[in-house]
Amino acid sequence: MAPPRLLRGLIAPLPLLPADWLPCHQQLLASAALLHRWWIPSLARLRCSDGFKLFLVLLLVSAALAEVRYVASASMAPTLRPGDRAVAEKVSYRFRRPSVGDIVFFRVPTALQNCGMNKDVVFIKRVIATPGDFIEVRQGQLIVNSVAQNEHYTAPHASSYTMEAMRLPEGHVFVMGDNRNNSCDSRAWGALPISNILGRYMMSFTRSSLQ
């Protein structure tokens, strides 16, 4: 463990966490002083206090950078299955636009909200095309900018499925679930505004791995 002085140096410069930020801070100090009278080394007391503050800082930072989402449907099978916990990072898209192949978490678009869906619902789908791309489906084959796509990640789906060609407007992406037969995605409600995207999928945990 780092020396107490070093831990204080890491935490003190943060303006959001002054020394008396915790409501019980004064009570904790008083309790620590009482324990000190009973011959508990002051070094151990300082390490406990500073270590807790450091843990709190790291917790707040991690919440700002990533979050865990519960996968409720089979729309992304076989990549993600119902009950999986998926980790989304929230940093990448501050520096770049979503790319084809990215799996993204996003707020439901206005079209679904107008149909009565709660605006706080979060979907997870795969980016299939980006602004300016032409996209269509012929007999189950996805074609982007006149190039047939090799989608090795999808679940088996009907080869008779088709979709008229469309060009994506600026500021929008086209998203689909990997389970094309069981996914409410851009085919139903149109292109997704990039501003709706909350984060990018990084990894997942299955239910069995958490037991």
N, C-alpha and C positions, 0 to 999 in steps of 0.2 A: 504493500500500500504506500502511496506517495506521502511524504511528510505533510503535516497539517498546514505548514506555511505555504507549501506549493498548492494544496487544494484551495486554500483561501485566495491565492493569487489567481486561480482559474475561475473562481466564482465571483469575486468582488467586482470585476469590471462590468458585469452584466447589469444594465439599468433596470431590468424587469424583476430582479431578485435581490432587493436590498436586504441587509442583515435582519431586519425585523419584519420581513415579508410574511412569515408564518404567524397566524393569530396567536398560537401558543408559544411563540418564541421566548417571551419573558419567563413563562412558567417552566419551560425546558431549561433555561439558564439557571433558574432558582433551584430546580431539582438537581441539576448537575453540581451546583455549589454544595448542596447538602450531601450528595454522595461523596464529594471530594473530602469532606470532613471525616468520612468513614474510611479514609485511606485508599480510595480508588485513584490510581495514577491519573494526573491531569492529562497526560499525553493520550491515554486511551479515551478519556472523555472528549478531547478535541477531535480525535479521529472519527468517533461516532457521529458527532455533530456535523463536521464538515463532509463526511462521507454521505450522510443523509441529504445534505444540500446538493452535493454533486449528483447523486442519484436523481433528485428532483429535476435538476437542470437537464440531464440527459433524457429524462422522460419527456419533458416539454419539447426538447429539440427533436426527438424521434417522432413525436406526434405531428410536428410540422413537416417532416420529411417523408413520412410513410404511414400507412395504416393497413389494417387487416380487414378484409371484407368476406362475409359469408356468401358462398355460392348457393343460391336457392333453387335454380332450375338446371335443366339439362341442355340449355341452348348452346353451351360451349363444349359439349362432349364431342370427342373423347379427351380433349385437352384438359378441361375442368369438369368435374362431376358434382352433382348435388351433394351438399354437405362439406365440400372442400373449403378450406380457408385460404384465400388468395391475398398476397401481399402486394400493395400498390405503392409505388414511389411517386412523389409529387414534385419532383425537381426538374426532370428532363425537359418538360415542355415550357419551362421558363426560358430556355435557351435555344430550343429548336421546335419545329413543327412535328406532329405525329408522322410516322413513316409507315409505308405499306408493310403489313405483317405485325405491327404493334398490336397488342391486346390492351384495350383501354377501358377505364371505368368512367362513366359519365352520368350526368343528370339527364333525366328523360327529356326529350325535346318538347317544344310547345305543342306540337300536334297531338301528342299523347296526353299532355296536361289538359288540353281542351276536351279530350274524351273522358275526363274525370280521373285520370291517374294522378296520384300525389306527386307534387313537384320534388319531394325529397327522395323519391325512389331512385336508386342507382343501378344502372345496367352495366354489363361487361360484354364487350364484343371485340371482334378483330377488325382492324383497319384494312380495307380491301383496295381503296383508291383514295387519292389525295387531290387537292384543288387543281382544276384544269384537266384532269384525266377523263377519258371517255370510257364508260363501263357498260357492258351488256352481258347477257347470258343466253347461249344458244344450246338447246338440248342438254341442259345441265352443265355446260362448259362455260366457266367464267372467262371473259375476254376483256382485257384492259388495254386501251390504246392499240387495238387490233392484234394483240398478242394473247394467245391462249395461256392461261395460268395453270401451273402444276400445283394443285392444292393437296399436298400429302397429309395435311392436318385435319381434314374434314371427315365427318362421319359419312357413311354411305347415304346418298340421297337420290331422289328421282331424276333420271336422265332426261325426262321430258320437260323439266322446269325451264322456263324462259323468262327473260326480262328485256324490255325495250331499251335501246341504247340511250344514254344520257351523259351530259357533261357536267362535272361537278363545279359549282361556283366557287369563287375565292372565299376562303375562310371556312370551308366545309370539307368533311371527309365522308366516305361511304363505308359503313360498318356492317358486318354480318356475323352471325353466330357460326361456329364451326359445325354445329348440328343443323344443317340447312332445313331439314324437315320439321324442326321444332324450335324456331327462333323468330321472335318479333324484332325485326331490325330495319335497316334503311330501305329494304324492299317494300316494306309496308308504310313507313312514315317519312321517307325521303332522306336527303343528306343530313348529316349531323353537324351542327355548328361546333367548330373547334373550341369555342369558349365554354361549351358544356362539359368538356373533358376535365376530369378531376385528377387523374393519375394514370400511370402505365404499369401494367402487370409485370412483376418480377419473378415470383415463385409462389408455390402453393403447398399446403399441407393437407393430407388426407385425414379422414376421421380416425382411421386405424393408427396413424402415426402419432396422434395426440392422446391416445388411450394409455 
